[in-house]
Amino acid sequence: RAERKAGDAKAALEDLDSAVRTNPRSYLPWAERGDFYTASADIPRALDDYNHAIKIETKNALLYENRAAALNAQGDHAGAMADYGRAIVLEPNESLSYLNRARLYLASGQFEPAISDLSEVIRIDPNASFAPAYAARERLLVTRDPQVALVELNHAIQLDPKSPALKGRAALNLSLGRIDDAIRDFSRAIEMDGTDSSIYLDRGAAYAKRGDLQSAVRDYSRSIELAPQSVAAHFDRAVAYAGWRHPDEALQDFAAVLQLDPANTGALLARGNIYYDQGKFAAAFDDYSQSLSRDPNQAVALFDRALAAERLGRHQDAEKDRAKAISLDPALGLGKSRK
C-alpha cells in the first residue's frame, strides 16, 4: 500500500509538472503544484510555486492565504501575517484569514490586534461553529471583563457543546468563585477527553476550594497517573493531603516535587511546616534554610525559621531571622509561634 501511495504521489507530481510546462502563464498549475508541495511538507518548493502564481495573478486571496500557511510552516510568522493581511484586503468578508492571523497575533503576544481579528471572525460568521475564535477571544478578555468573557464562552459552547471553550468557562467560573458550575464544566470536559491530565488538575483545585479534599486528592492522583512528571499535580496533592491531615502522604508528595524540581522553594517551605507541626524542628529548620538559600528575602520563611530556631534553643539566630522577616513584612510583627 505504501508503494502504491508513493507511486500515486509521483504520478500526481508528474501531471502537475506537465501542466506547468504546458501552460506556464496561467497561475493555476503553479498554485496547484504549490498545494501539492505544501501537503508533502516540501515548503521551499511550495513557496517558489506560490510566488510564481502570485506574480501572474495578484488579486487572488486564496493564493496569499496558502502562501501564508507555507510561510508559517517555515517559521516566517511576519511574512505569514503580511500575506493574511493581503488576503483580507482582497476578501474582507472571509473569516478564515482573520482567524489564522489572530492565531499568529496570539502566539506573538499581540493581544489587541488578536481581539480585533477575532471580533471580525464573529462579525462575519456569528452562527458558525467558530468556537475556537470565541475561546481565544475569551482568554484575552478574561482578565479585564469576566462577564463579557462568560458571554463569549456561553456562545461558543452553544454553537459547539464539545468546544474547548468548555474548559475555559470552567476556569473562569472557578476564578469567579462559582465552584459548583466550575466542577460541572470540568466534569463535562473530562467526559469528552478523559486523557487530559490538566482537566483533572483543575477540577481537583475546584474540589479543594469547596473543601472536599478527598475528591481533590482523587483528581490530583488521576492527573499524576496521566502525567507522572507533573510538579503541579504532586504539589497540589501534597497541600490537599496536608489539609486532610494525612502528613505522611503529603511529605511523600513534597519529596516527589523536590526530586522533579529541586529549587522549588514553596515545597521546601510547606514541608518544613509539616516537620515543625510534627515537632521535628531540626528538619524544619533545614528545609527553611534550603528555601532561603534559593531566595534569601522570603519573609515568611525567615519568620518560620526563627520559630524553629527558638525551639532548638538558637535564640540569637531566631532574633536575627525575626528582625529581617519583620523588616521585609511588618505585618509579621504580630505573628505567634506555630504551636
ZATI-212874 format. One record per residue: residue in one letter; x, z, y of N, C-alpha, C, CB in turn. Coordinates in steps of 0.05 Angstrom, whole numbers, padded with zeros to 5 digits, always signed. Glycine has a CB too. Layout:
BEGIN
AXZYXZYXZYXZY ...
This chain:
BEGIN
R+00017+00000-00024+00000+00000+00000+00018+00000+00025-00019+00024+00000 A+00039+00017+00025+00057+00017+00048+00070-00010+00053+00079+00039+00044 E+00077-00024+00031+00089-00050+00034+00069-00069+00046+00099-00061+00007 R+00043-00067+00037+00023-00085+00047+00019-00080+00077-00004-00081+00032 K+00018-00054+00085+00015-00048+00113+00038-00059+00130+00012-00019+00117 A+00063-00056+00119+00086-00067+00133+00084-00097+00136+00112-00059+00119 G+00075-00110+00114+00071-00139+00115+00050-00147+00135+00064-00150+00088 D+00028-00132+00136+00007-00138+00156+00017-00135+00184-00017-00119+00152 A+00033-00114+00190+00044-00110+00217+00063-00133+00224+00058-00083+00218 K+00079-00141+00205+00098-00163+00210+00083-00188+00216+00117-00167+00186 A+00062-00194+00201+00046-00218+00206+00032-00217+00233+00025-00222+00184 A+00022-00193+00240+00009-00190+00266+00028-00195+00289-00004-00162+00268 L+00052-00184+00286+00072-00188+00307+00080-00218+00309+00097-00171+00301 E+00082-00231+00286+00088-00260+00287+00066-00275+00301+00092-00271+00259 D+00041-00268+00297+00019-00281+00311+00020-00276+00341-00008-00271+00300 L+00027-00251+00348+00029-00245+00377+00052-00259+00390+00032-00214+00380 D+00075-00261+00376+00098-00276+00386+00090-00305+00391+00122-00274+00367 S+00075-00316+00372+00067-00344+00374+00048-00348+00398+00053-00353+00348 A+00030-00329+00402+00012-00331+00425+00027-00330+00452-00009-00308+00424 V+00047-00313+00453+00063-00311+00478+00078-00337+00483+00083-00288+00476 R+00090-00349+00461+00104-00374+00465+00085-00397+00472+00119-00381+00439 T+00061-00397+00460+00042-00418+00465+00030-00417+00493+00020-00417+00445 N+00026-00393+00503+00012-00390+00529+00026-00369+00546-00018-00383+00525 P+00051-00374+00555+00066-00353+00569+00056-00347+00597+00095-00362+00570 R+00039-00364+00608+00029-00360+00635+00003-00344+00635+00025-00386+00649 S-00007-00337+00612-00031-00320+00610-00022-00291+00606-00050-00330+00587 Y-00035-00273+00620-00028-00244+00617-00036-00233+00590-00040-00228+00640 L-00057-00245+00578-00070-00232+00555-00051-00230+00531-00094-00248+00547 P-00036-00251+00522-00019-00247+00499+00003-00226+00504-00006-00273+00491 W+00013-00226+00529+00033-00205+00536+00021-00177+00533+00044-00210+00564 A-00003-00174+00544-00016-00148+00543-00022-00140+00514-00042-00149+00559 E-00031-00159+00498-00038-00152+00470-00013-00145+00454-00053-00175+00456 R+00009-00159+00460+00034-00152+00446+00044-00125+00456+00055-00174+00449 G+00040-00119+00481+00047-00093+00492+00032-00071+00478+00042-00091+00522 D+00006-00076+00473-00011-00056+00459+00000-00052+00430-00040-00065+00458 F+00008-00074+00418+00019-00072+00391+00045-00055+00391+00026-00100+00380 Y+00062-00060+00410+00087-00045+00411+00082-00015+00417+00106-00056+00432 T+00062-00010+00434+00055+00018+00440+00045+00032+00415+00033+00019+00462 A+00028+00019+00400+00018+00031+00375+00040+00035+00355-00004+00013+00363 S+00061+00018+00357+00084+00021+00339+00106+00040+00349+00096-00007+00334 A+00100+00052+00372+00119+00071+00385+00144+00057+00394+00125+00093+00366 D+00143+00031+00399+00166+00016+00410+00162+00014+00440+00170-00012+00396 I+00166+00036+00454+00158+00037+00482+00174+00018+00500+00161+00066+00492 P+00200+00015+00497+00214-00003+00515+00203-00032+00514+00244-00004+00508 R+00198-00042+00489+00186-00069+00487+00158-00070+00498+00186-00078+00458 A+00143-00048+00494+00116-00048+00505+00117-00050+00535+00101-00022+00497 L+00135-00035+00548+00137-00036+00577+00145-00063+00587+00157-00015+00587 D+00164-00076+00573+00172-00103+00580+00148-00122+00580+00193-00114+00561 D+00131-00120+00560+00108-00138+00558+00087-00131+00579+00095-00136+00530 Y+00082-00105+00584+00063-00098+00605+00073-00108+00632+00058-00068+00605 N+00099-00105+00637+00110-00115+00662+00105-00145+00666+00140-00109+00664 H+00109-00160+00645+00104-00189+00646+00074-00194+00652+00112-00203+00619 A+00057-00179+00638+00028-00184+00641+00020-00177+00670+00013-00166+00622 I+00031-00156+00681+00023-00148+00708+00034-00167+00729+00033-00119+00714 K+00057-00179+00724+00066-00200+00743+00047-00223+00744+00094-00210+00734 I+00035-00229+00721+00016-00252+00721-00011-00244+00732+00013-00262+00692 E-00021-00220+00724-00047-00210+00732-00045-00183+00745-00067-00209+00708 T-00045-00182+00772-00040-00158+00787-00065-00141+00792-00027-00164+00813 K-00089-00152+00785-00114-00138+00792-00129-00127+00768-00132-00158+00806 N-00115-00123+00746-00128-00114+00722-00122-00084+00718-00119-00130+00697 A-00142-00067+00721-00138-00038+00720-00129-00030+00692-00164-00024+00727 L-00139-00043+00671-00132-00034+00644-00102-00038+00639-00148-00050+00624 L-00090-00059+00651-00061-00063+00647-00046-00039+00658-00052-00089+00661 Y-00054-00030+00682-00040-00007+00693-00045+00019+00677-00049-00003+00723 E-00069+00021+00667-00076+00044+00650-00058+00045+00625-00106+00044+00642 N-00055+00022+00612-00040+00020+00588-00010+00024+00594-00044-00006+00574 R-00001+00012+00616+00028+00016+00622+00033+00046+00630+00036-00002+00646 A+00013+00058+00642+00016+00087+00649+00020+00103+00623-00008+00097+00665 A+00004+00097+00603+00006+00111+00577+00033+00108+00565-00016+00102+00558 A+00044+00083+00567+00071+00078+00556+00092+00093+00572+00077+00048+00556 L+00089+00093+00598+00109+00107+00615+00108+00137+00609+00103+00102+00645 N+00084+00148+00605+00081+00176+00599+00094+00182+00572+00051+00184+00598 A+00091+00165+00553+00103+00169+00527+00133+00168+00528+00094+00147+00507 Q+00144+00153+00548+00173+00152+00552+00184+00175+00568+00180+00125+00566 G+00165+00191+00579+00174+00214+00595+00175+00209+00625+00200+00223+00586 D+00167+00184+00633+00167+00178+00662+00140+00185+00674+00173+00147+00667 H+00136+00211+00679+00110+00221+00687+00103+00211+00716+00109+00251+00686 A+00123+00209+00733+00118+00200+00760+00109+00171+00760+00143+00203+00778 G+00122+00155+00743+00113+00127+00740+00085+00124+00729+00133+00112+00723 A+00080+00141+00709+00053+00140+00697+00032+00148+00718+00051+00160+00673 M+00038+00169+00734+00019+00177+00754+00013+00155+00774+00029+00202+00768 A+00035+00141+00781+00031+00119+00801+00014+00097+00789+00059+00108+00809 D+00017+00091+00764+00001+00070+00751-00028+00078+00748+00013+00062+00724 Y-00033+00104+00742-00060+00113+00741-00073+00111+00768-00062+00142+00731 G-00057+00116+00789-00067+00113+00816-00075+00084+00822-00047+00122+00836 R-00058+00065+00813-00064+00036+00817-00090+00028+00803-00041+00018+00808 A-00093+00039+00778-00117+00033+00763-00142+00044+00777-00116+00045+00735 I-00139+00068+00789-00162+00080+00804-00169+00063+00828-00155+00108+00812 V-00150+00053+00842-00155+00036+00866-00171+00011+00857-00129+00027+00880 L-00164+00000+00834-00178-00024+00825-00205-00018+00813-00161-00039+00805 E-00207+00005+00799-00233+00013+00786-00239+00042+00793-00231+00009+00755 P-00249+00047+00818-00253+00074+00827-00275+00090+00813-00259+00074+00856 N-00290+00076+00797-00312+00089+00782-00307+00090+00752-00338+00075+00788 E-00282+00088+00745-00274+00091+00717-00262+00119+00713-00253+00069+00708 S-00275+00136+00697-00267+00164+00696-00241+00169+00681-00289+00180+00683 L-00235+00151+00662-00212+00157+00644-00186+00159+00660-00209+00135+00623 S-00182+00141+00680-00157+00142+00695-00155+00169+00710-00155+00119+00715 Y-00177+00178+00721-00177+00204+00735-00170+00226+00716-00204+00209+00748 L-00182+00225+00692-00177+00246+00673-00148+00247+00664-00195+00243+00648 N-00136+00223+00658-00109+00222+00650-00089+00231+00672-00102+00194+00640 R-00095+00223+00696-00078+00231+00718-00080+00261+00723-00085+00216+00744 A-00104+00272+00720-00108+00301+00723-00091+00316+00703-00137+00308+00720 R-00089+00306+00678-00073+00319+00658-00044+00320+00666-00076+00305+00630 L-00034+00298+00678-00007+00298+00687-00003+00317+00710+00001+00269+00696 Y-00022+00318+00729-00020+00338+00750-00019+00366+00740-00044+00335+00770 L-00036+00372+00720-00036+00399+00708-00009+00405+00695-00058+00401+00687 A+00002+00386+00681+00028+00390+00667+00050+00396+00687+00034+00367+00650 S+00048+00384+00711+00069+00388+00731+00063+00410+00751+00074+00362+00746 G+00041+00425+00746+00034+00447+00763+00022+00440+00790+00058+00463+00768 Q+00012+00415+00793+00000+00406+00818-00030+00410+00815+00007+00376+00824 F-00039+00434+00821-00066+00442+00814-00087+00430+00833-00069+00472+00814 E-00082+00429+00859-00102+00419+00877-00109+00390+00871-00091+00421+00906 P-00090+00371+00868-00098+00344+00861-00111+00342+00834-00074+00325+00862 A-00104+00360+00816-00117+00360+00790-00146+00367+00793-00103+00380+00771 I-00152+00387+00809-00180+00394+00814-00195+00370+00825-00182+00418+00833 S-00182+00356+00844-00195+00333+00857-00202+00312+00836-00178+00322+00879 D-00182+00306+00819-00187+00285+00799-00208+00293+00778-00161+00278+00784 L-00207+00318+00770-00227+00327+00751-00255+00328+00763-00220+00355+00741 S-00257+00333+00789-00282+00331+00803-00293+00303+00803-00280+00342+00832 E-00275+00283+00805-00283+00255+00804-00293+00248+00776-00260+00237+00812 V-00280+00258+00756-00290+00254+00728-00319+00263+00726-00272+00268+00708 I-00324+00287+00736-00351+00298+00734-00371+00283+00750-00350+00328+00742 R-00362+00274+00774-00380+00258+00792-00388+00232+00779-00366+00253+00819 I-00368+00219+00766-00373+00192+00755-00391+00194+00730-00347+00179+00747 D-00386+00214+00713-00400+00216+00688-00408+00244+00682-00382+00205+00665 P-00427+00255+00697-00434+00283+00694-00447+00291+00668-00452+00291+00716 N-00458+00272+00654-00473+00279+00629-00458+00269+00604-00500+00266+00630 A-00434+00259+00607-00419+00251+00583-00405+00275+00572-00399+00228+00591 S-00394+00271+00548-00381+00294+00534-00352+00296+00544-00382+00291+00504 F-00349+00301+00570-00322+00305+00580-00316+00335+00583-00319+00291+00608 A-00322+00349+00562-00317+00378+00562-00288+00385+00569-00325+00390+00536 P-00268+00370+00559-00241+00377+00567-00237+00377+00597-00221+00358+00554 A-00250+00359+00611-00247+00359+00640-00259+00385+00652-00261+00335+00652 Y-00282+00394+00642-00294+00418+00653-00276+00442+00646-00322+00422+00641 A-00266+00442+00621-00249+00465+00613-00224+00466+00629-00243+00463+00583 A-00211+00443+00634-00187+00443+00650-00193+00452+00679-00175+00415+00650 R-00215+00442+00690-00222+00450+00717-00227+00480+00718-00247+00435+00727 E-00239+00491+00697-00244+00520+00697-00218+00535+00698-00259+00527+00671 R-00197+00526+00684-00172+00540+00685-00161+00542+00713-00152+00527+00666 L-00167+00522+00730-00158+00523+00757-00175+00540+00775-00157+00495+00768 L-00201+00541+00769-00219+00555+00786-00221+00585+00779-00246+00543+00784 V-00213+00592+00755-00220+00619+00745-00208+00641+00762-00210+00622+00717 T-00184+00638+00773-00173+00660+00788-00184+00661+00816-00143+00657+00789 R-00198+00640+00825-00208+00640+00853-00238+00644+00854-00201+00614+00866 D-00253+00633+00836-00282+00636+00837-00293+00637+00808-00295+00613+00853 P-00293+00660+00796-00301+00661+00768-00330+00653+00763-00297+00690+00757 Q-00347+00657+00782-00375+00649+00778-00378+00618+00777-00393+00660+00801 V-00363+00604+00795-00363+00575+00794-00351+00566+00767-00347+00563+00817 A-00329+00579+00759-00317+00572+00734-00336+00576+00710-00292+00589+00729 L-00352+00597+00711-00371+00602+00690-00392+00579+00688-00385+00629+00694 V-00401+00570+00712-00420+00547+00712-00407+00523+00699-00428+00541+00741 E-00382+00517+00706-00368+00494+00694-00367+00497+00664-00340+00491+00706 L-00360+00521+00655-00357+00525+00626-00384+00522+00612-00345+00552+00621 N-00404+00534+00623-00431+00531+00611-00439+00502+00609-00452+00547+00628 H-00433+00486+00629-00440+00458+00629-00424+00444+00607-00433+00445+00656 A-00398+00450+00605-00382+00438+00584-00392+00444+00556-00353+00448+00587 I-00400+00469+00552-00409+00477+00525-00437+00465+00519-00410+00507+00523 Q-00453+00462+00540-00479+00449+00537-00475+00420+00528-00495+00450+00563 L-00455+00407+00539-00450+00379+00532-00438+00376+00504-00432+00366+00552 D-00421+00396+00497-00407+00395+00472-00404+00423+00461-00379+00381+00474 P-00422+00433+00444-00421+00460+00434-00395+00467+00420-00444+00465+00416 K-00380+00447+00411-00355+00453+00398-00331+00449+00417-00352+00434+00374 S-00336+00449+00442-00315+00445+00462-00295+00468+00463-00328+00442+00490 P-00270+00461+00469-00250+00483+00474-00258+00501+00497-00223+00471+00480 A-00277+00492+00513-00287+00509+00535-00299+00535+00525-00308+00494+00552 L-00308+00535+00500-00319+00560+00488-00299+00582+00489-00329+00555+00459 K-00274+00576+00482-00253+00596+00483-00248+00605+00511-00228+00586+00469 G-00248+00585+00530-00244+00591+00558-00266+00610+00569-00243+00566+00574 R-00291+00604+00561-00313+00621+00570-00310+00650+00559-00340+00609+00563 A-00301+00652+00534-00297+00678+00522-00276+00694+00538-00288+00675+00493 A-00254+00681+00545-00233+00694+00560-00243+00702+00588-00209+00676+00563 L-00259+00685+00600-00270+00691+00626-00289+00715+00625-00284+00667+00638 N-00307+00715+00605-00325+00738+00601-00309+00764+00597-00344+00732+00578 L-00288+00762+00582-00271+00785+00577-00260+00796+00603-00249+00779+00557 S-00250+00778+00620-00238+00786+00645-00259+00798+00664-00224+00762+00659 L-00284+00789+00661-00306+00799+00678-00319+00825+00666-00327+00778+00681 G-00308+00834+00644-00319+00858+00632-00344+00854+00615-00325+00878+00653 R-00351+00829+00609-00374+00823+00593-00365+00821+00564-00388+00796+00602 I-00360+00845+00553-00346+00846+00527-00362+00834+00504-00340+00875+00521 D-00388+00841+00503-00405+00830+00481-00406+00800+00483-00433+00843+00482 D-00409+00789+00507-00410+00760+00510-00384+00747+00501-00417+00752+00539 A-00362+00760+00508-00335+00750+00500-00333+00750+00470-00313+00767+00513 I-00340+00772+00457-00338+00774+00428-00355+00752+00415-00346+00802+00418 R-00379+00748+00425-00397+00728+00414-00384+00700+00416-00424+00728+00429 D-00372+00693+00439-00359+00667+00442-00334+00664+00424-00352+00662+00471 F-00318+00685+00423-00294+00685+00406-00302+00681+00377-00277+00710+00409 S-00324+00694+00369-00333+00691+00341-00342+00663+00335-00356+00711+00336 R-00356+00650+00354-00364+00622+00351-00340+00604+00349-00383+00613+00374 A-00320+00610+00366-00295+00594+00365-00281+00597+00338-00276+00602+00387 I-00282+00621+00326-00269+00625+00300-00285+00610+00278-00269+00655+00294 E-00311+00609+00281-00327+00594+00261-00319+00564+00261-00357+00597+00268 M-00311+00554+00285-00303+00526+00287-00274+00522+00278-00307+00516+00315 D-00257+00541+00282-00229+00539+00274-00218+00566+00267-00212+00526+00297 G-00219+00572+00242-00210+00599+00233-00181+00600+00228-00224+00605+00207 T-00166+00580+00236-00137+00580+00232-00121+00584+00258-00128+00554+00220 D-00136+00588+00280-00123+00592+00306-00117+00622+00310-00140+00581+00330 S-00092+00630+00308-00085+00658+00310-00092+00670+00337-00056+00662+00303 S-00090+00654+00358-00094+00664+00385-00123+00674+00389-00087+00643+00405 I-00142+00661+00375-00170+00670+00379-00174+00698+00367-00190+00649+00366 Y-00163+00703+00344-00165+00730+00332-00151+00750+00350-00152+00730+00304 L-00128+00742+00362-00114+00760+00380-00132+00767+00404-00088+00747+00390 D-00145+00747+00415-00162+00751+00439-00187+00767+00432-00170+00725+00451 R-00199+00761+00408-00222+00777+00401-00215+00806+00395-00236+00765+00376 G-00191+00809+00384-00181+00837+00379-00179+00852+00406-00154+00836+00366 A-00170+00838+00427-00168+00851+00453-00196+00859+00463-00154+00832+00474 A-00215+00842+00458-00243+00848+00466-00253+00872+00451-00262+00824+00461 Y-00249+00873+00425-00257+00897+00410-00243+00922+00420-00251+00893+00380 A-00217+00920+00427-00202+00943+00437-00214+00952+00463-00173+00936+00440 K-00222+00934+00480-00234+00942+00506-00261+00956+00501-00238+00917+00524 R-00275+00948+00480-00300+00960+00474-00296+00988+00460-00317+00942+00456 G-00272+00993+00452-00266+01019+00439-00269+01018+00409-00284+01040+00450 D-00273+00994+00398-00276+00990+00369-00248+00983+00359-00297+00968+00362 L-00231+01003+00356-00203+00999+00348-00200+00990+00319-00187+01024+00353 Q-00219+00998+00302-00217+00989+00274-00221+00958+00273-00239+01003+00257 S-00241+00948+00287-00245+00919+00288-00222+00905+00302-00271+00912+00302 A-00211+00917+00322-00188+00906+00336-00164+00903+00317-00180+00923+00360 V-00159+00924+00302-00137+00923+00282-00142+00901+00261-00133+00950+00268 R-00166+00898+00253-00173+00877+00233-00166+00850+00244-00203+00879+00225 D-00174+00845+00270-00169+00819+00281-00139+00814+00287-00184+00815+00307 Y-00125+00835+00296-00096+00832+00300-00082+00826+00274-00085+00858+00313 S-00092+00839+00252-00079+00835+00226-00083+00806+00217-00091+00854+00205 R-00107+00795+00222-00112+00767+00215-00095+00749+00231-00142+00760+00218 S-00091+00755+00257-00074+00739+00274-00045+00739+00264-00075+00750+00303 I-00036+00762+00254-00009+00765+00243-00006+00749+00217-00002+00794+00239 E-00027+00749+00201-00027+00733+00176-00022+00703+00183-00053+00736+00160 L-00035+00694+00204-00033+00666+00212-00007+00660+00227-00057+00658+00228 A+00003+00680+00241+00027+00676+00258+00045+00701+00255+00020+00670+00288 P+00059+00703+00233+00074+00728+00228+00096+00735+00249+00088+00726+00201 Q+00104+00715+00264+00125+00720+00284+00114+00726+00311+00143+00696+00286 S+00088+00731+00313+00075+00736+00339+00082+00764+00349+00045+00733+00337 V+00098+00765+00370+00104+00791+00383+00079+00804+00394+00126+00787+00405 A+00063+00788+00407+00039+00799+00420+00020+00812+00400+00024+00777+00435 A+00016+00799+00377-00002+00810+00357+00008+00836+00345-00007+00790+00334 H+00034+00837+00339+00046+00862+00329+00044+00884+00350+00075+00858+00321 F+00049+00877+00375+00049+00897+00397+00020+00908+00400+00059+00885+00423 D+00001+00889+00402-00027+00898+00407-00037+00914+00384-00045+00874+00412 R-00030+00907+00359-00039+00922+00336-00026+00950+00337-00032+00908+00310 A-00001+00952+00345+00012+00978+00347-00003+00996+00367+00041+00975+00355 V-00010+00985+00390-00025+01000+00410-00052+01009+00399-00029+00983+00436 A-00065+00991+00385-00091+00998+00373-00088+01020+00352-00104+00974+00361 Y-00067+01017+00335-00063+01038+00315-00057+01065+00329-00039+01031+00297 A-00042+01065+00350-00035+01090+00364-00061+01103+00375-00015+01085+00386 G-00078+01086+00387-00103+01096+00398-00122+01106+00376-00116+01075+00414 W-00119+01094+00353-00136+01101+00330-00125+01125+00314-00140+01077+00311 R-00103+01136+00324-00089+01159+00313-00078+01152+00285-00108+01182+00311 H-00065+01129+00284-00050+01122+00260-00021+01116+00269-00062+01096+00246 P-00006+01138+00276+00020+01134+00288+00040+01121+00269+00031+01161+00296 D+00039+01126+00243+00059+01114+00225+00056+01084+00225+00055+01125+00197 E+00031+01074+00224+00027+01045+00224+00035+01033+00251-00003+01038+00219 A+00030+01048+00273+00038+01039+00300+00069+01037+00301+00029+01059+00321 L+00083+01056+00290+00112+01056+00290+00123+01031+00274+00124+01082+00278 Q+00110+01025+00252+00118+01001+00237+00115+00976+00253+00101+00999+00211 D+00093+00974+00268+00089+00950+00284+00108+00949+00308+00060+00949+00294 F+00113+00971+00320+00133+00971+00342+00161+00963+00332+00134+00998+00356 A+00167+00972+00308+00192+00964+00295+00193+00934+00291+00197+00979+00268 A+00170+00922+00283+00169+00893+00279+00172+00879+00306+00142+00885+00266 V+00160+00890+00327+00163+00878+00354+00192+00877+00361+00146+00893+00375 L+00206+00899+00358+00234+00902+00366+00253+00885+00349+00243+00930+00366 Q+00244+00880+00324+00260+00862+00308+00258+00833+00318+00251+00863+00278 L+00233+00826+00326+00229+00799+00337+00239+00796+00365+00199+00793+00336 D+00237+00818+00381+00244+00817+00409+00258+00843+00416+00219+00813+00427 P+00284+00845+00411+00299+00870+00415+00299+00880+00444+00327+00867+00406 A+00294+00862+00463+00295+00870+00491+00267+00878+00501+00305+00848+00508 N+00248+00883+00483+00221+00889+00492+00219+00918+00501+00201+00884+00469 T+00221+00922+00528+00221+00949+00539+00194+00963+00535+00227+00948+00569 G+00172+00948+00534+00146+00960+00530+00144+00973+00503+00124+00940+00533 A+00155+00960+00482+00154+00971+00455+00171+00996+00453+00163+00950+00435 L+00195+00996+00466+00212+01019+00466+00199+01043+00479+00239+01013+00479 L+00186+01038+00502+00173+01059+00516+00149+01071+00500+00163+01049+00544 A+00133+01053+00489+00110+01062+00473+00118+01077+00448+00092+01038+00466 R+00139+01066+00435+00148+01080+00411+00160+01108+00418+00169+01063+00396 G+00174+01109+00441+00184+01134+00450+00162+01154+00455+00200+01130+00475 N+00140+01145+00465+00117+01163+00470+00106+01174+00443+00095+01148+00485 I+00105+01157+00423+00096+01167+00397+00115+01188+00386+00092+01143+00377 Y+00141+01182+00387+00161+01202+00378+00158+01228+00393+00189+01191+00381 Y+00154+01226+00419+00150+01251+00435+00126+01267+00426+00147+01243+00465 D+00104+01253+00422+00079+01266+00413+00083+01279+00386+00056+01247+00414 Q+00101+01267+00369+00106+01278+00343+00127+01301+00344+00116+01256+00324 G+00137+01307+00368+00157+01327+00370+00185+01318+00363+00150+01350+00352 K+00189+01292+00361+00216+01280+00355+00229+01273+00382+00213+01255+00336 F+00237+01294+00396+00246+01289+00424+00272+01274+00426+00249+01316+00438 A+00290+01277+00407+00315+01263+00408+00310+01232+00404+00335+01273+00386 A+00292+01226+00385+00285+01198+00380+00271+01186+00405+00267+01195+00355 A+00254+01202+00417+00240+01193+00441+00260+01188+00463+00219+01214+00450 F+00279+01207+00467+00300+01204+00488+00316+01178+00483+00318+01229+00488 D+00323+01173+00458+00338+01149+00452+00322+01123+00459+00346+01148+00423 D+00297+01123+00453+00281+01099+00459+00277+01095+00489+00253+01100+00446 Y+00272+01117+00504+00270+01115+00533+00297+01104+00544+00263+01142+00545 S+00319+01114+00533+00345+01106+00543+00350+01077+00538+00367+01123+00530 Q+00343+01067+00514+00346+01039+00508+00330+01022+00527+00338+01033+00479 S+00305+01030+00532+00288+01015+00551+00301+01015+00578+00260+01028+00552 L+00311+01037+00588+00323+01038+00614+00350+01023+00615+00328+01067+00622 S+00363+01020+00593+00388+01004+00593+00382+00975+00599+00403+01006+00566 R+00358+00966+00593+00350+00939+00599+00338+00936+00627+00330+00929+00578 D+00325+00957+00636+00313+00957+00663+00315+00985+00674+00283+00947+00663 P+00336+00992+00689+00341+01019+00698+00322+01030+00719+00368+01021+00708 N+00304+01013+00729+00286+01021+00750+00257+01024+00741+00287+01002+00773 Q+00253+01031+00716+00226+01036+00706+00219+01066+00712+00225+01031+00675 A+00202+01069+00731+00196+01097+00739+00184+01113+00717+00177+01096+00763 V+00165+01101+00702+00152+01116+00681+00172+01123+00659+00128+01100+00669 A+00189+01104+00651+00209+01110+00630+00228+01133+00639+00225+01085+00624 L+00235+01132+00665+00253+01154+00675+00238+01181+00674+00261+01148+00704 F+00213+01181+00682+00198+01206+00681+00194+01216+00653+00170+01203+00695 D+00188+01198+00634+00184+01206+00606+00210+01216+00594+00172+01183+00590 R+00233+01202+00602+00258+01212+00591+00265+01240+00602+00281+01192+00598 A+00257+01245+00627+00261+01272+00638+00246+01293+00622+00251+01272+00668 L+00221+01286+00614+00206+01305+00597+00220+01310+00570+00178+01294+00592 A+00230+01288+00558+00244+01291+00533+00270+01307+00536+00250+01264+00520 A+00284+01302+00558+00309+01317+00564+00303+01347+00567+00322+01306+00589 E+00281+01354+00580+00274+01382+00583+00270+01395+00555+00249+01385+00600 R+00256+01381+00538+00251+01391+00511+00277+01395+00495+00232+01373+00495 L+00297+01379+00502+00323+01381+00488+00342+01400+00502+00336+01353+00486 G+00332+01413+00523+00349+01432+00538+00369+01419+00557+00364+01449+00519 R+00365+01393+00562+00384+01379+00580+00371+01379+00608+00389+01350+00570 H+00372+01402+00621+00356+01406+00646+00368+01390+00669+00355+01435+00653 Q+00394+01388+00671+00406+01373+00693+00399+01343+00691+00437+01377+00694 D+00401+01333+00666+00393+01305+00662+00364+01301+00669+00398+01296+00633 A+00347+01321+00662+00319+01319+00667+00314+01318+00697+00304+01342+00655 E+00327+01335+00712+00323+01335+00741+00332+01309+00754+00337+01359+00754 K+00354+01298+00745+00364+01273+00755+00344+01250+00750+00391+01266+00743 D+00334+01248+00726+00315+01227+00719+00289+01231+00734+00309+01227+00689 R+00280+01256+00737+00254+01261+00751+00257+01253+00780+00246+01291+00748 A+00279+01260+00793+00282+01254+00821+00282+01223+00825+00309+01266+00831 K+00296+01209+00808+00297+01180+00811+00269+01168+00806+00317+01167+00792 A+00255+01178+00786+00228+01168+00780+00210+01171+00804+00217+01182+00755 I+00211+01195+00816+00193+01200+00839+00200+01184+00863+00193+01230+00846 S+00226+01178+00866+00235+01161+00888+00224+01133+00885+00266+01161+00891 L+00222+01124+00860+00211+01097+00855+00181+01097+00856+00220+01088+00827 D+00168+01119+00847+00139+01121+00847+00131+01149+00854+00127+01113+00819 P+00126+01154+00880+00120+01182+00889+00096+01194+00874+00114+01182+00918 A+00077+01178+00864+00054+01189+00850+00062+01205+00826+00035+01166+00843 L+00085+01199+00815+00094+01214+00791+00101+01243+00798+00118+01200+00779 G+00103+01249+00823+00109+01277+00831+00087+01296+00823+00113+01279+00860 L+00064+01285+00817+00041+01302+00808+00040+01304+00778+00015+01291+00819 G+00058+01290+00764+00057+01289+00735+00063+01315+00721+00075+01268+00725 K+00053+01317+00696+00058+01341+00680+00070+01332+00654+00032+01357+00675 S+00080+01351+00638+00092+01344+00612+00071+01332+00594+00105+01368+00599 R+00081+01317+00574+00062+01303+00555+00048+01323+00537+00078+01283+00538 K+00057+01348+00535+00044+01367+00517+00038+01392+00532+00061+01373+00492 
